[in-house]
Amino acid sequence: MVIDGAWRGLGPGPRALSGPGGAPLTRTVKLIVLPLIVRPALRPDLAADFLGAREAEQLDALIRESGAVLEATAQWFTLLKKTRRALGIVAGNPQDLYFQRCFELATEHGAPGPGADAVARAVLEDVVDASGGRTVEALKEHLADAARRARLDAELAAAWDGREALPDAADTGLAAEVLEACGTAGADAPAFAAMVRAGHGSLLGQALWAAAHPDDVWGRADIPPHLGLTAHRVPPRPEVGRSASTATLPAPFDRTLFERLFTVLQASTHRAQLPPVPELVRQEVGRSCAPLGLHDESLRVAIVLGGRLAVGLDPLGSGASVAGSTAAHRIVNSRWRREASVLRARRMTVSPHPDPDGGVLNALAQDLRTPWAAYMRRLWVRLHGRDVRDAALPDTASAWGVLDGVARSVMMDHRARVRTALRTLSVTAAPSEPAAPVATVAEMRSA
């Protein structure tokens, strides 16, 4: 709320960094405002979920004082997009690729002036060089060859037929010990290393192939053993694929080779760490047929830990989570339950008129009843990206960093969707609507 209010107070200057309603874009907040202006690591008082009056004033002042550099950032971004079109560059999301570079240019040069066109061209060429041809377009071109596609399909079939399936998954009880240690600053859990050595992640993945484990492996009979990572009872053999769309990506285990690599190449921040596209594809053939779709055992164990955490997520305080919650559960659930949107959703679950606002908010409330679905999907994508970059998890602390980061990401995404829904409702609401629903929407604005 503070960021939104301060941003609107800047006027039309940073329009290129704003949404249609005048609020900062999500990527603007994520890539510019928080890391480059607020810098919560240096100002921990501004990193809290709720700000006191003094902290709110400090945050407001930081953004307003940055008005000139933000306006210049918007102008550089407009210039880079124009130059990008002129050069025929289509790969990557411009906001992901250029937002932080534009802030650097604005800080160094101010608004674009004489010679800005040459600077913009140099920045674009530098970004293209950094990708090293590791782009979605390069992937599409590589997989367009019919003979290569046929060969890859045969390799996928052979790898899939060569899998080992075991009758039972490992006991997830050790996961509770690790998750309890996650809530203690600086503590490590020997159980994490023990789980990696024993191959608990591999055992779970192999059991999913055989559909041999009980449906209550997570202590919740109402949750599928695969945690929504596939739409099928048993994960299907991956196909090669030729296209992908962010809006229609299937569950992680059901994705084609193209779709799996599409998500990796779309994340531009680590592109320079990736192998060339042909090697990327070759590695993905084996990875897609490996247990849990991952090569590294520490990352597979993170799926086991994430599953145990996910089935215990209970934003609404309904009591449906597994018995004996851990410190990690308490940390994440308490954070969720402080969200105003969650408080509203909790009221909706007992209301005789559950959704006076037309259906949008009820759908968002339903997400809070099954939080494990979004959590596991995002966790797998995060771990898959690390697997492609050979970034294993060496200890409990690093595993908790990923698990907690995904929880925060899911919560922030839900908060953004609530904001969008409220803006839509406020625009479409008729003046003759009853007062009670309008008041209820006003309650939600703090989300």
C-alpha positions as CSV (number, residue, x, y, z in Angstrom):
1,M,0.0,0.0,0.0
2,V,2.8,2.4,0.8
3,I,4.7,1.6,-2.4
4,D,1.5,2.0,-4.4
5,G,0.6,5.4,-2.8
6,A,4.1,6.8,-3.1
7,W,4.3,5.6,-6.7
8,R,1.1,7.3,-7.7
9,G,2.4,10.5,-6.1
10,L,5.2,10.6,-8.7
11,G,2.8,11.5,-11.4
12,P,3.0,10.4,-15.0
13,G,6.8,10.4,-15.2
14,P,7.4,6.6,-14.7
15,R,4.4,5.6,-16.9
16,A,6.4,3.1,-18.9
17,L,7.0,1.2,-15.6
18,S,3.3,1.3,-14.5
19,G,0.2,-0.7,-15.2
20,P,-3.0,0.7,-16.8
21,G,-4.3,1.8,-13.5
22,G,-1.2,3.8,-12.6
23,A,0.2,1.4,-10.0
24,P,3.8,0.0,-10.5
25,L,4.0,-3.2,-12.5
26,T,4.8,-6.3,-10.5
27,R,8.2,-6.6,-12.2
28,T,8.8,-2.9,-11.4
29,V,8.5,-3.7,-7.7
30,K,10.4,-6.9,-7.9
31,L,13.3,-5.8,-10.1
32,I,13.6,-2.1,-9.3
33,V,11.8,-0.8,-6.3
34,L,12.7,-3.5,-3.8
35,P,16.3,-4.4,-4.7
36,L,17.5,-1.1,-6.0
37,I,15.6,1.6,-4.0
38,V,14.2,0.0,-0.8
39,R,17.2,-2.5,-0.4
40,P,15.6,-4.4,2.5
41,A,18.8,-6.3,3.3
42,L,20.3,-3.0,4.3
43,R,17.0,-1.7,5.8
44,P,15.5,-4.7,7.6
45,D,12.9,-2.4,9.3
46,L,11.3,-2.0,5.8
47,A,11.2,-5.8,5.1
48,A,8.4,-6.6,7.6
49,D,5.0,-7.6,6.5
50,F,3.4,-4.7,8.3
51,L,5.1,-1.3,8.7
52,G,4.7,1.1,11.5
53,A,4.1,4.8,10.9
54,R,7.8,5.7,11.0
55,E,8.8,2.9,8.6
56,A,5.9,3.8,6.3
57,E,7.1,7.4,6.1
58,Q,10.7,6.2,5.4
59,L,9.6,4.0,2.6
60,D,7.4,6.7,1.1
61,A,10.3,9.1,1.2
62,L,12.7,6.7,-0.4
63,I,10.4,6.2,-3.4
64,R,9.5,9.9,-3.8
65,E,13.2,10.9,-3.6
66,S,13.9,8.5,-6.4
67,G,11.2,10.1,-8.6
68,A,13.8,11.7,-11.0
69,V,15.8,8.5,-11.5
70,L,12.6,6.5,-12.0
71,E,11.3,8.9,-14.6
72,A,14.7,8.6,-16.4
73,T,14.5,4.8,-16.1
74,A,11.1,4.8,-17.8
75,Q,12.6,6.9,-20.6
76,W,15.5,4.6,-21.1
77,F,13.2,1.6,-21.1
78,T,11.1,3.2,-23.8
79,L,14.2,3.9,-25.9
80,L,15.5,0.3,-25.5
81,K,12.2,-1.2,-26.5
82,K,12.2,1.1,-29.6
83,T,15.8,0.1,-30.5
84,R,15.0,-3.6,-29.8
85,R,12.2,-3.5,-32.4
86,A,14.5,-1.7,-34.9
87,L,17.1,-4.5,-34.5
88,G,14.5,-7.2,-34.8
89,I,15.2,-8.7,-31.4
90,V,12.3,-10.8,-30.2
91,A,13.8,-13.2,-27.6
92,G,13.1,-12.7,-23.9
93,N,10.8,-10.5,-21.8
94,P,11.9,-6.8,-22.2
95,Q,11.0,-6.1,-18.6
96,D,13.1,-8.9,-17.2
97,L,16.0,-8.1,-19.5
98,Y,16.2,-4.3,-19.4
99,F,14.5,-2.9,-16.2
100,Q,17.6,-3.1,-14.0
101,R,19.9,-2.1,-16.9
102,C,17.7,1.0,-17.5
103,F,17.9,1.9,-13.8
104,E,21.7,1.7,-14.0
105,L,21.7,3.9,-17.1
106,A,19.4,6.4,-15.4
107,T,21.6,6.5,-12.3
108,E,24.8,7.0,-14.5
109,H,23.5,9.3,-17.3
110,G,20.1,10.7,-16.1
111,A,17.5,11.0,-18.8
112,P,18.5,9.9,-22.4
113,G,20.4,12.7,-24.1
114,P,22.7,13.1,-27.1
115,G,24.3,9.7,-28.0
116,A,21.6,7.8,-26.1
117,D,20.7,5.8,-29.3
118,A,24.3,4.4,-29.4
119,V,24.2,3.6,-25.7
120,A,20.9,1.8,-26.1
121,R,22.2,-0.3,-29.0
122,A,25.3,-1.3,-27.1
123,V,23.2,-2.4,-24.1
124,L,21.0,-4.5,-26.3
125,E,24.0,-6.1,-28.0
126,D,25.5,-6.8,-24.7
127,V,22.4,-8.5,-23.4
128,V,22.1,-10.6,-26.6
129,D,25.8,-11.7,-26.3
130,A,25.3,-12.6,-22.6
131,S,22.6,-15.1,-23.7
132,G,25.0,-16.9,-26.0
133,G,22.2,-18.1,-28.2
134,R,20.4,-19.7,-25.3
135,T,17.0,-18.5,-26.3
136,V,13.5,-19.9,-26.9
137,E,14.0,-19.1,-30.6
138,A,17.2,-21.1,-30.7
139,L,15.4,-24.0,-29.0
140,K,12.6,-23.8,-31.5
141,E,15.0,-23.9,-34.4
142,H,16.9,-26.8,-33.0
143,L,13.8,-28.9,-32.5
144,A,12.4,-28.0,-35.9
145,D,14.5,-30.6,-37.7
146,A,12.4,-33.7,-38.4
147,A,15.3,-36.2,-38.2
148,R,16.5,-34.7,-34.9
149,R,13.0,-34.8,-33.5
150,A,12.7,-38.5,-34.4
151,R,16.0,-39.3,-32.8
152,L,15.1,-37.5,-29.6
153,D,11.8,-39.3,-29.5
154,A,13.6,-42.6,-29.7
155,E,16.0,-41.6,-27.0
156,L,13.1,-40.6,-24.7
157,A,11.4,-43.9,-25.3
158,A,14.6,-45.8,-24.5
159,A,15.2,-43.8,-21.4
160,W,11.6,-44.2,-20.2
161,D,11.7,-48.0,-20.7
162,G,15.0,-48.2,-18.8
163,R,13.6,-46.7,-15.6
164,E,13.8,-48.6,-12.3
165,A,10.6,-48.8,-10.4
166,L,10.6,-49.8,-6.7
167,P,7.5,-51.0,-4.8
168,D,7.7,-48.6,-1.8
169,A,8.5,-45.0,-1.2
170,A,10.8,-44.0,1.6
171,D,9.2,-43.0,4.9
172,T,8.8,-39.2,4.9
173,G,9.2,-39.1,8.7
174,L,12.8,-37.7,8.5
175,A,11.4,-34.7,6.6
176,A,9.7,-33.5,9.8
177,E,13.0,-33.4,11.6
178,V,14.5,-31.3,8.8
179,L,11.6,-28.9,8.7
180,E,11.7,-28.5,12.5
181,A,15.4,-27.4,12.2
182,C,14.5,-25.0,9.5
183,G,12.8,-22.8,12.1
184,T,16.0,-22.4,14.1
185,A,18.4,-19.7,13.0
186,G,21.8,-21.2,12.1
187,A,20.8,-24.7,12.9
188,D,21.4,-27.7,10.6
189,A,19.8,-31.1,10.5
190,P,21.9,-34.2,9.9
191,A,18.6,-35.7,8.7
192,F,18.9,-33.8,5.4
193,A,22.2,-35.4,4.5
194,A,20.8,-38.7,5.7
195,M,17.8,-38.3,3.3
196,V,20.2,-37.5,0.4
197,R,22.4,-40.5,1.1
198,A,19.5,-42.8,1.4
199,G,18.0,-41.5,-1.9
200,H,14.6,-40.6,-0.4
201,G,13.8,-38.4,-3.4
202,S,14.6,-41.1,-5.9
203,L,12.5,-43.6,-3.9
204,L,9.5,-41.3,-4.0
205,G,9.9,-40.7,-7.7
206,Q,10.2,-44.4,-8.5
207,A,7.2,-45.2,-6.4
208,L,5.2,-42.6,-8.3
209,W,6.0,-44.4,-11.5
210,A,4.8,-47.7,-10.0
211,A,1.8,-46.2,-8.2
212,A,2.8,-48.6,-5.5
213,H,2.6,-46.4,-2.4
214,P,-0.5,-45.7,-0.3
215,D,-2.6,-42.7,-1.1
216,D,-2.0,-41.2,2.4
217,V,1.8,-41.1,2.0
218,W,1.7,-37.4,3.1
219,G,-0.6,-38.1,6.0
220,R,-3.5,-36.6,4.1
221,A,-5.8,-39.0,2.3
222,D,-7.5,-36.1,0.5
223,I,-4.3,-35.1,-1.3
224,P,-2.9,-37.1,-4.3
225,P,0.5,-38.7,-3.7
226,H,2.0,-36.8,-6.7
227,L,0.8,-33.5,-5.2
228,G,-0.7,-32.3,-8.5
229,L,2.7,-32.5,-10.3
230,T,0.8,-34.6,-12.9
231,A,-2.8,-34.7,-14.0
232,H,-2.5,-38.5,-14.3
233,R,-2.4,-41.3,-11.7
234,V,1.0,-42.3,-13.1
235,P,3.2,-39.7,-14.9
236,P,3.2,-40.2,-18.7
237,R,6.3,-40.6,-20.9
238,P,7.5,-37.1,-22.0
239,E,7.2,-36.1,-25.6
240,V,9.5,-33.8,-27.7
241,G,7.0,-31.0,-28.3
242,R,7.3,-28.0,-30.6
243,S,5.8,-25.0,-28.8
244,A,4.8,-23.7,-25.4
245,S,2.7,-21.0,-23.8
246,T,3.0,-19.6,-20.3
247,A,-0.7,-19.4,-20.0
248,T,-1.4,-23.1,-20.8
249,L,1.6,-25.0,-19.4
250,P,0.5,-28.4,-18.1
251,A,1.5,-29.9,-14.8
252,P,5.4,-30.3,-14.5
253,F,5.5,-34.0,-15.0
254,D,3.2,-33.8,-18.0
255,R,5.3,-31.2,-19.9
256,T,7.1,-31.9,-23.2
257,L,10.9,-31.5,-23.6
258,F,10.2,-28.2,-25.3
259,E,7.9,-26.9,-22.5
260,R,10.4,-27.9,-19.8
261,L,13.3,-26.0,-21.4
262,F,11.0,-23.1,-22.4
263,T,10.5,-22.2,-18.7
264,V,14.3,-22.3,-18.1
265,L,15.1,-20.1,-21.1
266,Q,12.4,-17.6,-20.2
267,A,14.2,-17.0,-16.9
268,S,16.9,-14.7,-18.3
269,T,18.8,-14.0,-15.1
270,H,20.7,-17.3,-15.1
271,R,20.9,-17.8,-18.9
272,A,24.7,-17.3,-19.1
273,Q,25.1,-20.3,-16.7
274,L,23.3,-22.7,-19.1
275,P,25.0,-25.1,-21.5
276,P,24.4,-24.4,-25.3
277,V,21.0,-25.4,-26.6
278,P,22.0,-28.8,-28.2
279,E,23.6,-29.9,-24.9
280,L,20.7,-28.5,-22.9
281,V,18.3,-30.7,-25.0
282,R,20.5,-33.8,-24.6
283,Q,20.7,-33.4,-20.9
284,E,16.9,-32.8,-20.6
285,V,16.2,-36.2,-22.3
286,G,17.7,-38.0,-19.4
287,R,16.4,-35.6,-16.8
288,S,12.8,-35.8,-18.0
289,C,12.9,-39.6,-17.5
290,A,14.7,-39.4,-14.1
291,P,12.8,-39.7,-10.7
292,L,10.8,-36.6,-10.1
293,G,12.2,-35.2,-13.4
294,L,15.4,-34.1,-11.7
295,H,19.0,-35.4,-11.8
296,D,20.4,-34.2,-8.4
297,E,19.4,-36.2,-5.4
298,S,19.5,-33.1,-3.0
299,L,16.9,-31.4,-5.2
300,R,14.8,-34.6,-5.2
301,V,14.9,-34.6,-1.4
302,A,13.8,-31.0,-1.5
303,I,10.6,-32.2,-3.3
304,V,10.0,-34.6,-0.4
305,L,10.6,-31.8,2.1
306,G,8.4,-29.4,0.1
307,G,5.6,-32.0,-0.1
308,R,5.7,-32.4,3.6
309,L,5.6,-28.7,4.1
310,A,3.0,-28.1,1.4
311,V,0.4,-30.5,2.8
312,G,0.7,-28.7,6.1
313,L,0.0,-25.3,4.7
314,D,-3.2,-24.0,6.2
315,P,-3.7,-20.3,5.5
316,L,-7.3,-20.3,6.6
317,G,-6.6,-22.0,10.0
318,S,-9.1,-24.8,9.1
319,G,-7.2,-27.5,11.0
320,A,-7.0,-29.7,7.9
321,S,-3.2,-29.9,7.9
322,V,-1.1,-32.9,9.0
323,A,-0.7,-33.6,12.7
324,G,2.4,-32.4,14.4
325,S,3.3,-29.3,12.4
326,T,6.9,-28.3,12.4
327,A,8.7,-25.0,13.0
328,A,8.7,-24.4,9.2
329,H,4.9,-24.9,9.1
330,R,4.4,-22.4,11.9
331,I,6.6,-19.8,10.2
332,V,4.9,-20.0,6.8
333,N,1.3,-20.4,8.1
334,S,1.6,-17.5,10.5
335,R,2.9,-15.3,7.6
336,W,-0.1,-16.4,5.5
337,R,-2.6,-15.8,8.2
338,R,-1.6,-12.2,8.6
339,E,-2.6,-11.4,5.0
340,A,-5.8,-9.4,4.8
341,S,-7.0,-11.4,1.8
342,V,-6.7,-14.6,3.9
343,L,-8.8,-13.0,6.7
344,R,-11.5,-12.2,4.2
345,A,-11.3,-15.7,2.7
346,R,-11.7,-17.2,6.1
347,R,-14.9,-15.2,6.6
348,M,-16.2,-16.3,3.2
349,T,-15.9,-20.0,4.2
350,V,-18.5,-19.6,6.9
351,S,-20.7,-17.0,5.2
352,P,-24.2,-18.0,4.1
353,H,-23.5,-15.8,1.0
354,P,-19.9,-16.9,0.3
355,D,-19.1,-14.5,-2.6
356,P,-21.1,-11.3,-2.8
357,D,-18.5,-9.8,-5.2
358,G,-19.4,-11.9,-8.2
359,G,-17.2,-15.0,-8.1
360,V,-13.7,-13.6,-8.5
361,L,-12.8,-13.5,-4.9
362,N,-14.3,-16.9,-4.2
363,A,-12.0,-18.4,-6.8
364,L,-9.0,-16.7,-5.0
365,A,-10.3,-18.1,-1.7
366,Q,-10.5,-21.6,-3.1
367,D,-6.7,-21.3,-3.9
368,L,-6.2,-20.8,-0.1
369,R,-8.1,-24.0,0.6
370,T,-5.6,-26.0,-1.6
371,P,-2.4,-24.0,-1.2
372,W,-0.2,-27.1,-1.8
373,A,-1.1,-27.2,-5.5
374,A,0.5,-23.8,-6.4
375,Y,3.3,-24.3,-3.9
376,M,4.5,-27.6,-5.4
377,R,4.2,-26.5,-9.0
378,R,6.4,-23.4,-8.3
379,L,8.8,-25.4,-6.1
380,W,9.4,-27.9,-8.9
381,V,10.1,-25.2,-11.5
382,R,12.6,-23.6,-9.1
383,L,14.3,-26.9,-8.4
384,H,14.3,-27.8,-12.1
385,G,16.1,-24.5,-12.9
386,R,18.7,-25.3,-10.3
387,D,19.2,-28.8,-11.7
388,V,19.8,-27.5,-15.2
389,R,22.5,-25.1,-13.8
390,D,24.0,-27.9,-11.6
391,A,23.1,-25.9,-8.4
392,A,22.7,-28.6,-5.8
393,L,21.5,-27.9,-2.2
394,P,24.4,-28.7,0.1
395,D,22.7,-28.4,3.5
396,T,19.5,-27.7,5.4
397,A,19.9,-23.9,5.3
398,S,20.1,-23.8,1.5
399,A,17.1,-26.2,1.3
400,W,15.1,-24.0,3.6
401,G,16.1,-20.9,1.6
402,V,14.4,-22.5,-1.4
403,L,11.4,-23.8,0.4
404,D,10.7,-20.5,2.2
405,G,11.4,-18.5,-0.9
406,V,8.8,-20.4,-2.8
407,A,6.3,-19.9,0.0
408,R,6.8,-16.2,-0.1
409,S,6.6,-16.1,-3.9
410,V,3.2,-18.0,-3.8
411,M,1.9,-15.6,-1.2
412,M,3.0,-12.5,-3.1
413,D,1.5,-13.8,-6.3
414,H,-1.8,-14.4,-4.5
415,R,-1.7,-10.9,-3.1
416,A,-1.1,-9.5,-6.6
417,R,-4.1,-11.4,-7.9
418,V,-6.3,-10.1,-5.2
419,R,-5.2,-6.6,-6.0
420,T,-6.1,-7.1,-9.7
421,A,-9.5,-8.6,-8.8
422,L,-10.3,-5.6,-6.5
423,R,-9.3,-3.1,-9.2
424,T,-11.6,-4.9,-11.6
425,L,-14.4,-5.0,-9.1
426,S,-14.1,-1.3,-8.2
427,V,-14.2,-0.4,-11.9
428,T,-17.2,-2.6,-12.8
429,A,-19.2,-2.0,-9.6
430,A,-22.6,-0.3,-10.2
431,P,-23.5,2.7,-8.0
432,S,-26.8,1.0,-7.0
433,E,-25.1,-2.0,-5.5
434,P,-25.9,-2.7,-1.8
435,A,-23.6,-1.1,0.7
436,A,-22.5,-4.3,2.4
437,P,-20.6,-5.9,-0.5
438,V,-18.9,-2.6,-1.3
439,A,-17.8,-2.3,2.3
440,T,-16.4,-5.8,2.1
441,V,-14.4,-4.9,-0.9
442,A,-13.0,-1.9,0.9
443,E,-11.9,-4.3,3.7
444,M,-9.9,-6.2,1.1
445,R,-8.0,-3.2,-0.2
446,S,-5.3,-3.7,2.4
447,A,-4.3,-6.9,0.6
